[in-house]
């Protein structure tokens, strides 16, 4: 009798501790969840022994809590112990084990063992489909997890199909504001971002935020994950201020509940670093990348794909500050990791190949650059997208490399390929530049019946308008590159036509102090100088310099080019004193050691040699002739 009473008390205490742990787990309070589960496990082992089914359930809960904190090795140990308990019993093939397979699949996904992950998830799905109704909510969890693995593997269409299966079940069985729907919205949004459909991604993420705020309040880990995704989308769109804001919100929320070495914290730090890199805060960006890498080295295997992302980001930052050899070193580390664990045609491989190409372009090694760009193109052409901005960017780089190699025919061929893609991103009415989109947006607004719908329509309109403005700017840059190629090929009539198209678009869709506008003015200056229209050329060069002096600090490398252009123009006009003045200013800029700037400096020395020779100052002419020789040897 006493034994029976103690047994009942033990069961009740176990149920209480297990219930409290489950509540804490759902609230994101993982540390306290672990404390309650440990107490329950201790009691259940005393009452039932270590091999009962309830023991395996508690071990699974402990594993899940540790996994949510990022303590994956501890979680894996608990899962294996739970699996061992299940497999000792005759019910090992029953419904009870499917959740264990599911959670182990999720864990293997987090530590980068994707084949193991799929193996466990498919076992879970097989048991679930054999024992559960077609629309049973738990099946949606399995579909969702399988979709996540395929997303990471770059199988985006397969990933979306699994996420949609999960969504269909949840929409049929749950209320429209249930947090489980928010999870699916977030996951589908991540795939859309990978496919460059940022507007669709943002729309889904806003739904997820709305649901999670209503369900959990402002500081639940689920909100942190969604803010992380929104930050990544804004980074993809080049809106780095919004990316920074949302990523910092994610960090504030998740650092309260996650282990300091959780991989999600590393993802947030990488997002913040990328935003700072986009804002040209390079030292700050590098510090965040290094923090992210330190966390990843603590919690992930050395060949995990997330670490490749960190190395790639660090390489990109080093490239921006002119440390090309260091950049290549980081890119090679990233490439080695991804070659180990990803398919050769995985979309993430394209990112690394393109980074390597950028570095070789900076070194002036255009043959190697083109080799990596062609690998990038091979991958991107397989992605089923009609408006592939990434592919357009790579065509642009191929055009630029051919232009540097003075192969203007092939340069123009790639620019035309780029232009075909860019034009697909323009609004349907793009021949009428004067705001029919605004008219459509207003019509949508007045037909909405409530303020929420109005706000949603206004947001959509603003996003579309911003997207179209960026599309016009991208088209303008293509015309500009075609204009420069034609100028260098001495096809001046076509060059003038392309620059005119560029100017029409940029003056309408680009701020008056934008860097790209200064590049256009510079190109027009070069064109008119080639045509001996010196006064017009002078006007454009001065406009270019004026913009760059506004947006860059004194002696910035980006001011070197307009100084050099003005100096060459004054030399053509035989105004040698003005030419000498601007050549001297060019030499005083804080030029980084990029291949292009090295060439500009050698060109400056060559012009100075020529000017002093024309002025009869043979001593100075010889000095600069020697500098040309020395600089050319150094570059080799």
N, C-alpha and C positions, 0 to 999 in steps of 0.2 A: 504493500500500500504506500509506504514511504517512498519506495523507489518510483512508483507510478506518479506520485505527487511531484517528486524532484524532476522527473522526466517532463511532466506538463509544464512546470516552471521554466525548465531549460528551453523548451520549445517556444514558450511565450517570449522569453528574453531574446532568443535568437531572432524571432520574428520582429521584435521591436528594433533591435540594432540593425537588422537587414533593411527594415523599412526606413529608418532614419538615414542610413547610408544611401539608399536609393534616392530619397528626397534631396540629399546634399549633392548627389551625383547629377541629378537633373537640373539643379540650380547652378551648377558649375563650381561648387565648393568641393574640389576634389580632395584636398588634404583632410578635411573633416569626414568626407565619405570614406576614405581609407581607414580612419580611426574606428568608425562604426563597423565597417566590414570585418576588420581584424578582430574586434571584440566578438562579433557574431561567429566568426570562424573558430575562434578559440573555444567558445561554448559548444558549438556543434560537434567539434572533435571529441570533447569530453563526453557528450551525451550519446552520439551515434558512432563515433569512430571516424577515421579519416577517409573511408571508402564509400560513404553514402552519397546519393545523388545531390543532396542539398549542399554537401561540401564542394562538389564541382561547381555548383551554381555560384556560391560565394567566392570561390577562387576566380571564376570568370568575372565577377563584379570587381574584385580587387584588381585584376588585370586591366579591366576597362578604365578604372580610375587612374591607374599608373600610366596607361597609354595616353589618356587625355592630358596628363601633365607632361608628356614627352619622355617618360622614363620607360623606354621601349624594351630594354633588356629585362628589367624587372617584370614588366607586363608579359613578355614572352615566356618567362619562367613560370608565372602563375597559370597562363593558358596551357602550357604543356602539362603541368600538374593536374589541371582540371580535365584535360583530354585523357590523361592516364587513368583517372578515376572512372570516366565514362566507358573507356574501352575495356575495363575489367568487368563491366556489368552486361547482362544480356540485352539491355535496351540501347546498346551503343549505336544501332542504326535507326533509332526512333527519332521522333520529332525533337526530343530534348537536346540533341547534340547540334542541331542546325545553327543555333545562335552562337555556339562556340566556334564553329567553322566560319561563320560570318565575321565575328570579331577578330579571329586570327587572320582572316583574309584582309581586313582593314589594317591590322597591325603590319602585316608584311608589305602592304602598299606603302605605308608610312616610312618603312625602313628601306624601300627601294627594291624589294625582292618580288618583282611583279609576276613572275611565273608561279612562285609559291602562292602569291595572293590569288591569282586566278584559279589555281587548283582548289584552294579551300572555299572560295566563293562559289565555284561550280558545284562542289559537294553540297554546300548549303542550299543552293538552288534546286538541286536534284531531290533532296529530302523534302524541301518546302513544297515543291510542285506535286510531289507524290502524296503528301499528307494534309495539304491545306487547300481551302477554296481558292479559285482563280484570282479573286480580288482581295485576298487576305492582306492586311496592312504590312505584315512582316516581309512578304515577298517584295514589296517596294524597296525595303532596305537593301535587300540583296541586289536587285536591279541597279539601284543607285550606286552601290559599291563597285559592281562590275563596270558600270559606266565610268566611274572615276579612274579605274585602272586603264581602260581604253583611252581616256583623255590623255593620261600621262604618256601612254605609248604612241600618241599622235594619231590614233584611229578615231578622228573626230566624228565622223558620221555614225560609226558604231556606238560611240559614247553617247551621242544625242539620242539614238534609238533606245538605249537602255534607260537613260534618264526620263525619256517620255513614257516608257512603260511604268516606271516608278511613279511619275506624275499622274498618269491615268488612274492608277489604283488609289493614290492619295486623294485625288479630286472626287472620286466616287465614295470614299469611305470617311472622309474627314471634313470638318467645316472649312470654309474658304479662308479663314484667318488662323489656321492651325500652323504652329512652327515647323512641322514636318514638311509643309509645302514650301516654306521659306528656304529650307535646305536644298530642295530640288531646284528652285529658282536660282539660287546661288551657283549651284553646280553647272546648270545649263549656261548661265551667264559666263562662267569661266571658259567654257568651250567656245562660246560666241566671241569672246575676246581673243582667244587663240586663232579664230578664223577672221579676225579684223572687223567683226560686226559689233562695233563698240556701242552704237546707239541701242541695239537690241539688248546687249549685255546690261547697260545702265538701267533700262526700263525694268528688267527682271530684278536687278539688285535693289531698286527702289521699292518694289513690291515686298522683297524679303525684309528690308529694313522696317517697313511699315508693320508687317506681321510680327516681327520679333520685338519691336518696341512695345506693341500692344500686349504681347504675351509675357514678356520678361522684365520690362523696364529698361533703363538706359545703360546698364553696365553688365549685361549677361555676355558670356563668351561667344554665343552665337552672333551677337551684334558685332563683336570684334572681328570675327571671321568675315562678315559681310563688308564691314568698312575696309578691311584688307583688300577684298576683291574690287571694291569701288576705287580704291587708291591705285590699284594695278591698271584698271581701265583708263583712268584719267592720265596715268603715265603713258599708256599706249597712244592716247589722243594728243599728247604733248601739252596737256593742261597740268603743269607740274605744281602750281599753287594748290589746286584742288586735290591733287594726288597727295601732297604733303599733309594737308589738313585731315583728310580721311585716314591716311596711314597713321598719323599721330593719335587720332581717336582710337584706332585699333590697338595701338601700343598701350595707351592708357588703360584700356579695358582688360586686355589679355595678360599684361604683366602682373595684374592682381591675382590671377587664378592659376596661371601656368608656371611650370618649373622654369627657372632662369635659363635652362638650356633646352627649351622646347623649340622644335623646328619651325613652328609658326612665328615665334618671335624673330627668328632669323629671316623669315620671309618678309616680315614687316620692316625690319632694319634694311633689307635690300631694297624694298619699295621706297623708303625714305631716302636712302642713298641715291637711288635713280632719280628721284625728284630733285634733289640738290644738284646732281650732275646736270640735269636739264636746265637748272637755274644758274649754271656755271659756278657753283660753289664746290669746286673740285676737291679741295682738302677735306671739307666736311663730308662730301660723298664718300671719299676713300675711307674715312674713319668709320662710317656706318657699314660699309662693305666689310671692313676688317672685323668689326664686332659680329656681324652676321656669320662670317666665315669661322670665327672662334666658336660660336655656338654650334654650328654644323659639325665642326671637327669633334665636338664633345658628344653629340647625340646621333650622328649618322655614320654609316660605313664610309671609308675613304673614297669609294667610287660611286657615291650617290649622285644622282643627276642634279639635285639642288646645289651641290658644291660646284658643279660645272657652271651653273648660273652665276654664282658668286665670283668665280674666277673670271668669267666673261665680263661681268660688270666692272671688276677692278681693272681688267685690261682696257676696257673702253674709256675709263677715267684717265688711265695713264696715257692713252692715245691723245686725249683732249689736251693734256698739258705738255705734249711733245716728247714724252718718254717712250719712244716707239719700241725700242728693244725690250724694255720691261713689259710693255703691252703684249708683244708677241709671246713672251714667256708665259704670261697668264693665259693667253688664248690657247697656247699649246697644252697647258694643263687641263683647260676646259675640254678641248678636243679629245684628249686621251681618255678622259672619264666617259664622255658621251659615246665614243667609239666602242668602249667596253660594254655598255649596258643598253644602247639604243640601236635600232635598225639604221643602216646607212642612209636611208631616205626619210628618216624621222624629221618632222618640221624643225625641231630644235637643232638639228645638225646644220640646217641652213643658216641659223643665227650665228653659229660659231664660224662657219665658212665665210660668211659675210664680214665678220669682225676681222678675221685673218686678212681678207682682201683689203679692208680699210687700212690696216697696218702696213701692208706691202705698198699700197698707193702712197702713203706718207713717206715711205723709204724710196719711192721712185722706181720700185721693182714691179713694173706694170705687167710683165709676163706672168709672174706668180700671182699677182692680183687677179688677172683674168682667169687663171686656172681655178681659183677659189670661187670667183663669181660665177663661172660656168657650172660648178658643182651646186652652187646656191640655186641657180636658175633651174637645173634639172629637178631639184626637190620642189621648188615653188610651183612649177608648171603642173605638178601632180595634184596640187591642192585644188579642189573643185570650187573655185571662186571666180566670178566674172569681173569683180572690181578689186583685184589683188594689188593693194598699194605697195606691199613688200616687193612684189615682182617688178612693179614700175620703178621703185627705187634702185633695184639692182640693174635694170636696163639703163637707168641714168648713169650709174657708176661705170658700166661697160662703155657707154658713150664717152664719158669723161676720160677713161683710160685710153681709148682709141684716139681721142683728141690730143692727149698729151704725147702720144706716139706719132702724131701728125698724119694719122690715117682717118681723114675727115669723111670719107665715104662710109666706112663702117660706123664711125661715130654717129653720123646722121641716121643710119639704119636703126641703131639702137634707140636713138632719141624718138624716132617715129613709132617704134614699138611702145616706148614709154607713153607717148602722147595718146595712142589708141586706148590705153588703160585709163589714163587720167581723164579723158573726155567722158568715159562711162560714169564717172563720179559727179559730173555736172548735173544740175536739175534738168528735167525734161524740156523746160522752156529756155535753155541757156542761150539761145540766139537773141532773146530779149533780156538784156542785162538789167533792166530798170525796175526790178522788184515785183514781178508777178507773184513770186513766192510770198511776199508780204501780203499781197491781196488775198491769196488763198488762205494764209494763216489767219487773217482777220475774219474771213468768212467762216472759218471753222470756229473761231472764238464766239461769234455772235449767235451761232446756232446751238451752242451748248446750253443746257438747261440749269446747271448748278455750278457753284463756285469751284468745287473740286475738279469738275470736268474742264472748266475754263483754265484752271491752273495747269492741269495736265496737258491741255492743248497748247497753252502758251509755252510750256517747257519743251514740248516736242517741236514747236515752230522754231524756238530759239536754237535748239540743238541742230535742226536741219539747216537753218540759216548759217550757223557757224561752220557746219560741215561743208556747205556749198561755197562759202568764202574761202575755206582752205583748199577746196578743189580748184577754184579759179586761180589761186596763188600757185598751186602746183603746176597747172597748165602753163602759167606765165613763165615759170622757171624752165620748163621744157623749151618753149619758144626762145628764151634767152640763150640756152645752151646751143640751140640750132643756129641762132644768130651769130654766136661766137665762132662756131665751126665754119660757117659760111664766110665770116670775115677772114679767118686764117687761111681759108681756101681761095681767097680773093674773089669770092662770089658776092660782090658788094650789094647788088640789087636785092638778092634774096635775104642777105643779112639785114638790110634796112627794113624789109618787110617783116621779118621775124621780130626784130627789136620793136617795131611799131606795135605789133600785137602784144608784146610783153608789156610795153609802157601803158597801153590802154587798160589792160587788166590790173596791173599793179597800182596805177594811180587811182583806180576805183576800189580795189579790195585790199590794199596794203597801207598800213599807217605811214605817214610822210617821213618818219625817221627810221623806217625799217631797214635792216641790213641788206635785204635782197634788192631793195630799190637802189641802194648805193652800188651794188654789183651791176645792175642794169645801166646806170649812168656811166659807170666805168667802161662797160662794153661798148656803149654808144660813143664814148670818147675815143676809144681805140678805132672804131669804124670810121669816124669822121677824120681822125688823124691820118689813117691810111688813104683817105680820099683827099688829103691836103686841105680839108676844111677846118683850119686851125682855130678860128674863133669859136665855132660851134663845139669843137672838141674841148677847148678850154672851159667852156661853160659847163659841159657835162662832167669833166674831171673835178671841177670845183664843187659841183653839187654832190658828187660822190664823197669827196673829202669832208665836206660840211656835215654830212650824215654820220660818217665814221667818227669824227671828232666829238660829236654829241653822245654817241653810245659807247665809245671805248675810252679808257683812260689815256693820257698822253703817253706816247712812245709804245703803245700796244702794237703787236705784230700786224694786226689787221690794217694799220695805217701805213704800213710800209708800201703796199701796192699803189695807192693813190699818189703818194709822194713820188714814187718811181715813175708813174705815168706822166705826172705833170713835168717832171724833170726831162723826160724823153721828148715831150711836146715842145718845151722851151728850147731844147737842143735843135729840133726840127725847124723852129722859128728863128734859129741862130741867136737867141737871147741867152748867151752862155752864162752870164752871171746869175740869172734866175735859175737856169738848169743846175748850176753848181750848188746853189742854195738848197734846192729840193733834193738833189742827190745826197747832200750832206745830212738833211733831215731823215732821209730813208735809212742811212747808215746808223743814225742815232736811235732808231726804234729798237725796242727790246725784242728782237727777232728770235723766235724759237728756232730749233735746229731742224725744222721739217725740210724735206727735199725741195719743196717749192720755194721756200724762203732762201735756201742756199742758192738756188738758181737765180733768184731775183738779185741777191747780193753780187753774185758773179757778173750778172748783166750790168749792175750799177758800176762795178769796177771797170768793166769794158767800156762803158759810155764815158766814164771819167777819164780814162786813158785817151779816148778819142777827142774829148773836148780840150784837154790840156795840149794834145798834139796840134789841134786846129788853132789854139791860142799861142802856139810857139813855145810852151813851157815843157821842154823835153824832159827835164828832171822829174817833174810830177807825172808826166806821161809814162816814163819808165817805171816809176813807183807803182802806179796802178796796173801796169802790164804785168809786173811781178806778182801783185796781189791776185790777179786773175789766174795766173799759173798755180800759185800756192793753194788758192781756194779750190781749184779744180782737182788738184792732187789730194787735198784733204777729203773732198767729197767721195773720191774713189776709195 
